[in-house]
Amino acid sequence: MGKYVKMDKEGILIAFYGDDFTGTMATAEALTQSGIPTVTFTKPPTPDFLKKHFPQVKAMGIAGTARTVATDKLEHMLTPIFQVMKGYQSPIYLYKVCSTFDSSEHTGSIGKAIELGIKMFSANFVPVLPAAPRFKRYTVFGHHFAALGEGEIFRLDRNPSIANHPITPMNESDLRVHLAKQTTLKSGLINIFDIDRGGEHIQGLINKFISEKIQIILFDCLYDKHLNTVCDAVFQKCYLNKPTLFFGSQELGYGLSNALMKAELLTDEWKINEFGKNSKDKGPILVLSGSCATVTGDQILQAKQHGFFDVKILPQHLLDPERRDVEKETIIQNTLNALEEGKSVILHTAIGPNDERVHAMKRMSEKLSLPDREANENLGNALGEISRTIIHSSSVKRVIVVGGDTSGRIQRHLDIEALQVSTSVGGVPAPLCYVYSQVPEINGLEMSFKGGQVGNIDYFQIVRSVKTCDFEEAALGKL
């Protein structure tokens, strides 16, 4: 393989967009664990703002909600974000997709996002690697597989949870077939045997696909070594001519960091140190779950057995104009009372996919003639208002929001402007993060954004018990 040419180490080395909030923070965690100072923003900051307020930062992310956006709205949403990202002049750009690749031609279209990315960044091909081996998400011969929590591994279209996702059910495991429903661009595959033959072979296949005008190149991946091999081969091929535009899972943060390390772009002089010299307990925590996933349901039941006070939210009442205000007030008051007594609290809209509240919400949506997307948006807004009131009216210092779609909607109500990873939790991609905000009650708050299918059964207890230092000790910049 060719010899690396030294590049300018100033500025942002990796700029990434996450199509949901939980996965964005998991990407930030991967980069942080790789030693790269990383901060994630809710709106794309200008290059001048970053240079002035966050000069230490070498990787920056933008937490988005594209996974739940109608396809005909994606261009309006993503184009201005891509335009600002392009101004960072980074050697690597990453569009983080969910490691279950859930998307459709109508909602959260990855194919449409690829088209927009190619147009904005003038890419002659886009590598796509959605696997996340550490998280038990794999691609083999173009077919995608995912574990159900910590248990059995299923082909994507047979995974009991993912195949029945309420918004983007995955009924196709062949990612080339799946993408063909979302874009007219041709897709090629570099399979597991080809990857094992090494970087030069991979680059030769990429050249072949480009000559055949195949712009989307999917990669198999079973182990971290495959992830690292692909990232290194793609980065080395691209960086002499133009930036690398990658689409893939949060674990590309590890692979791309490894590629930068081999290029000698990562230096010890600005690597972050471990925080925690003055770690302390942060008291009772607040959990707000809008997920109906089986894994989250088990976590809620486990937490209840270990002292968490649970508040049952009736989503159908939050949708009903006649009952909404009373339901919100009841939820808020019950939560504040429990927190005042020193109890950690879980607010939940469902415990697992078979909870009657899931069906009750569906019936109410039909009664009010609300499409599923609008009903979920309204519910998310209500949960955001509830969480904001509780945080402002209590002394809670640590909050968990559960559900990728829920997280994106709730954060809009919390005046969050940026987040920085504080500490990993239980070895799963749902870290604790410090919040940057102009609002005193929110600034310095610790939050975790957990996907519905993520985490061990005791995840909530672990988050409650983790000791961390104060925000002022760890902050990498200021607003």
N, C-alpha and C positions, 0 to 999 in steps of 0.2 A: 504494500500500500504506500501511497505517496507520503512525503514528509510534510509535517505541519509547518505552516508559516505563522510566525507570531502575529497576533492581532492586538489592537488597542484594548487595554484592560479597563479603561475608564467607561463609566456609564453602565447601562443595564445590559447584562449578558443574556438573560432570558425574560421575555415578556409573554405572559400567558393570559388567556381568557378562559373562564370556566363556565360551562353552560348550566350549571346549577351551583348553589352555594356550598353544599357539603363537599362536593368533589373539588371545588376551587380550594377550599381550605386543606383538603387532603394533599393536593398538589403542593401547596405552600409548605406543608409539613415535610414532604419528601425533599424539597429543596433545602429547607432549614436543617434537616437531619444530615444532608450532604455538605453542610457547612456554608451555605450561601445565605447571606443576610437578605431576608425576604419580607416584603409587606404586601398585603392585598388590599385593593381599594374597591369601593362600591361604584365609583364613577372614575373613568380614566383621567388621571392627572396629567398635566402638561409636562414635557421634559424639563422645563425651567423650574416648575414646582418641585419636582423630584430632586433636582440638583440642589435647590435651596433648602428644602425641609427634610430630605431623606438622603443625604450624600453618602451614607454608608451602604445603602441598599443596592444590591447587584441583581436581584430578581424581583420583578413586580407582577402582581396579578390583578385581574379585574373580575370580580365575582358577579356573574350574570344569571339570567333566568331563561336563556334561549331554549332549554330543553322542554319548556312548557308553552312556548310561544307558537302561535299559528304560523305556518310556513310563509304565508303571504305578508306577514309582518316582519320577517327576519331581516330582510334587506334594510328596512328603515331602522331597525335596532342595531344591526351589526356594522353597517358601513361606517358611521361616524366613530365607532369604537376602534375598528381596524385602522381608520385614518390616523387617530391619535397614536395608536400602538406603532404604526409605521414610523412615526416621528422619533421614536426612541432609538432607531438605527441599531437594533440589537442583532447579534448574529443568529439568534434562535427565537422563533415565535411558535407558541404552542396554543392550539385550541383544545382544551380539555373536554373530552366527552365522558359520559358515564361508562364505567367498565362493564356494564351490561348492554351498552350500545342502544338502549331503548330510545326509539325515535320512530317517526312515521312520515309518510309523504304529506300528512296534514299538520303534524305537531312536532316541533323540535327537530326539523329535518337536518340531519347531518350532511346529507347530500347537497342541500341548498347552501349550508354554511361552507362546504368545501368549494362550491362554485364561487361564492363571494370572496373567499380567501385567495383563490387562484387569481381572480381579477384584481384584487387590491395589492397583493404582494408579487404579482407577475411571476408566479411559480410555474415551472414547466412540468412539475409533478408534485403530488402531495402524498407523503408516507402516512399510513393509517395503522396504528397499533393499539387496539383497545384492551389488550390483555393486561392483567395485574396479578402476576404470580404470587406475590406476598398475600394478596387478598383472595386467592383461589379463583381467579378469573383467567381462562385460558383460551387460546385460539389454535386449532390444529386442522390443517388442510382447509382453511377458510371457514370452518365451523367454530362457533363460539360456545364456551361452557362456563358455568358459574355454580359455585357451591351455594347451598341453601344454609345461610348462616355459617356455622362452623362444621356443618354436617356433610351430607352426600353431595356429590358434584353431578349436575344435570346438564344435558344439552339445553341451550337457551330456550328453545321452544317447548321444552318439557319441564322446565323449572317451575314448580308449583306457584311461586310468587311472581316471577318475572313474566311468565307466559300469561298471567292474569292481571297485569298492571292495569289500574283503572283508566289511565290516560293513554299510555303507549304499550299495549300488550305486545310481547314479542312472539310471533308465531312463525318465525323463520330463523334458523341458526346459521345458515350460509350467509356470511356478511356481504358477499358479492351480489347475491340475489336480493338481499335486503336493501342494499344501496341502489340497485337498479330501479327500485320503486320510487326513489327520491331524486334521481338525477339521470340525465342522458349521458353523462361522462362515463367512459369505459373504465372498468376496474380490472387490475391484475393482481395476482397473488404470488408472493415469495414464501414458499412453504418451509416447514421445519427442517427438511433435509438440506435445502438450499442454504438456509441460515447457518447450519452446522458446517458448511464448507467455507465459511469465513467472509470477511469484508470485501475482498476483491471480487469474489464470485457474486456477492450481492450487488455490488456496483455495476458489474457487467449486465446483470438482469435488469437493473434500473435503466441502463442505457438502451437495452433492447425494448423495454416497454415504452420509453420515450420515443424511440424511432417508430414505434407502431401507434403513436399518438394515444397511448393509454396513460391518463393523467392521475388516476387514483391507484396507488400501489398498497395493497394490504399485506400485513406481515403476520405469520404465525408466531406464537410465543408460548413456551411452556415453563421456562426457567429464567431466573435473573440473567444468566449468561446470554440468553437469546436477546433479551431486552438491551443489554449493553452492546452486544455485537451489532444489532440493527442501528441503534442510536449513533454509535461511533462511525459506522459505514456511511450512513446518510449525512451526518454532519461533515465528515471529511470530504464527501463528494461535493457538498453544496458551498462550503464556506469561502472557497476561493473566488466564487463567482457571484453568489447572491445569498441572502439569508435562508436558513432552513425554516420551512413552514410545516409543522408537524400536527397531526390530529391523533389524539389517543388518550389513554387513561392517566390518572394521577401519578402512576408509577413511572411515567416517562420523566418525571422530575429526578428520579434516581439515575436513569440511563443517560439523560442529557447532561446531568452534572458530571457523570463519569467521562463523557465525551469531552467536556470542557476541561476536566482535570488532565486528560491525556494531551490536550492541546496546550497545556501549561497556562491556561487562562485563570485558573483558580489559584490564589496565593494565600499563604498563611497570614500575611500581614493584615488582611481584612476579614478573615474568617471569624464568625461569631463564637464567643465563649459560652459555655453552659451557664444558664442562669440558676439561681437557687441558693446563693450563699445565705440569704436571710428568708428562707421559705417559711411559710406559716399556714395555719389552718384558716379557711375562709368562711366557716360557719355553714348554716343550712343552705341548700341549693334549690333552685327552681327548675323543673323540667316541664317543657311544653311539647307534647307530642301530637302531631297531626297525621301520623302514619297508621296504616292498618296492616302493616307487615307482620308476619308471624314472629320474626326475630324480636321486633320491638314489643309485641304483645307479651312474649315470654320475659323480656327484661322488666316490663312494668309489673308483672305478677311477682317476679323475684324481688324487686325493690319494695313492694308492699309488705312482703314477708320480713323485710329488714328495716322497718321503721319509717318508710316513706308514707306520708299522708297523701291519699289520692283524691283528686277532684274530677268527677265524671262530667265531661262536657257533652251536651246534647247538640250535635251540629245542626240537626233539623230545626232546633229552636233559634240558633244563631242566623239561620237563613230566613226564618219567618219574621216579617216586619212587626207582627203583633206581639211576639214573645222575645225578640232580640234583646231589648234593653234590660228586661228583668233577668234573662239568662246571664248576660254579661255581668250585671251587678252581683248576682249570686255567686258566680265563679270567682270574681275578684275578692269579695268579702270573705268567702271560705278560705281562699288561699292566704290572704293577709292575716287572718286569725291563726292559721297553722304556722306560718312563718314567725309570727310574734311569739308563739310558744316554743320556738327553736326547732321546729320540725322541717325537714326537707319535704318538698311538695311536688307531685306529678299531676299535671293537667293532661287529660287524654281524650281524644275524640273517638277512639276505638281501642279495643284490646284484641288484636288479631283480625284477620279478614272475615271471620264469621260473626263478628259482633253485630247485633241487631241494629246498632246505630248507623252502620254502613248502609243498610237497606232503608232505614228511616230517612236518611239524608237523600237517598236516591228518590224516594217517593215524594219528599218535599220539593226537590228540584223539579220533578215532573209536574207537580201541582202548580208551581210558580212559573212553569215554562222556561226554566233556566237550563241552558246547555251545560254539560259537565264542566267545561273549562271556566265558564262564568260562575258556576256554583262554587267551584274550588277557589276561585279568586275572591269571591265574597267571604267565604269561610276564612281564608288566609288573612284577609283584612281585619276581620273581627278578632281573630286570634292575636294579630299584631297590636290592635288597640288594647286588648286585655293585658298582654304582656307589658306594654309600655306603662299602663296605669299601675300595675303591680310593682314594677321596678322603681318607679318614681315615688311610690307610697310605702316602700319598705327599705330595709337595709341589706337586701340580698346582694351578694357580690359575685355570684357564679350562677350562670344560666345555661341549660342545655335545650337546644331546639332540635326536634326530631322530624326527619322527613326532608328530602332534598327540595321538593316543591314548596313545602311549608316554610322552610328556612328562608328561601328567597323572598317570599311574601312578607314574612314577619319582620325581616331586617329593615324593610323600607319604613317601618313605623318606629324604629328605634334610633334614628339619627346616627346610624353607624356610617362613618366615612372611610375607615380603614381598619384592618386587623393584622395582628402579628402573632405567630405561633408562640405559645408559652411553653407547653410541654405535651408530649405524646401521652396517650392514654391506652393502656392495656394492649399495645401492639396492633391497634386497628386504625384505619385512616379517618379518625374523627378527633383531632387534637383539641386541647384547650387553647384558646386564643385571647389575647388582650384586645380590647376595643379602643379605637381612636374616635373621639367625638367632640364636637363643640359644646355638647350638653354635659354639664358636670356630673349628673347622675349616671350617665352612660359611659363617659370617658374613664378608661381603666377597668371597666367591668370585664370579667372573664366569661367567655362564651364558648360552647362547643356546638358544632353543627353536625349532627349525626344522621346519616342515611338510614332509611327504615330497615334495611337488611344488614346493617353494620353492627359489629360489636359482640363481645361475649355476654353471657346472660347476666353477669354482675357489673356491666358497664356503668350503670348509674351509681352504684355503691363506690366503684373505683374513683369516679369523678368527684364524688362527695368527699373522699378521704385524701385526695392528692393535695400536697402542700406546695405552694408556689410563692415566689417573691412578689413584691408590689410592682405595679406597672412602671413607676418612676425609675426603678432600678434596671428594668429590662428594655425600655423603649428605645427603638432604633432611630427615632426621629420625632417630629412634632408637627402638628397641623399649622 
